């Protein structure tokens, strides 16, 4: 005779589901099965079966319900977060812990989007490059990004860049001659 699906959870199944949800990340499913009362030598198989919706749909549903309950309990919303930071700020201020109060207020501001963290990472410096190196860098940038220069004649920009470079070289050369005299 074929065995049908259970109509209600057993105590051991409930205990497994509760251990599994409340100790997620701290206990393996096998450990939860053993703790719930399943035999150690078959606990791995039992834990797998209990999480299979085709075999134990009531256990899987109960696990889902427990997870939903935990999520609601520890749910973080913007309003809850900012209110909690305000409580921490006020408690710190009342105790005279000004640094903690300020940090809580800054955290509230960040949560509200009032602050923007900006990090700029520089690799090398243009000040350290020679003029020829700068020109080469500029030409490389123009070459690499010519598709971004929509509506701009790429060859014209390239030509202007070359003319400026030649002009600067002539000025540098004439300055060197006048300083030698």
Secondary structure as GFF3:
##gff-version 3
##sequence-region A 1 181
A	DSSP	alpha_helix	11	22	.	.	.	ID=ss1
A	DSSP	alpha_helix	29	36	.	.	.	ID=ss2
A	DSSP	three_ten_helix	40	42	.	.	.	ID=ss3
A	DSSP	alpha_helix	43	50	.	.	.	ID=ss4
A	DSSP	alpha_helix	57	73	.	.	.	ID=ss5
A	DSSP	alpha_helix	78	94	.	.	.	ID=ss6
A	DSSP	alpha_helix	98	111	.	.	.	ID=ss7
A	DSSP	three_ten_helix	126	128	.	.	.	ID=ss8
A	DSSP	alpha_helix	131	144	.	.	.	ID=ss9
A	DSSP	three_ten_helix	146	148	.	.	.	ID=ss10
A	DSSP	alpha_helix	154	180	.	.	.	ID=ss11
###
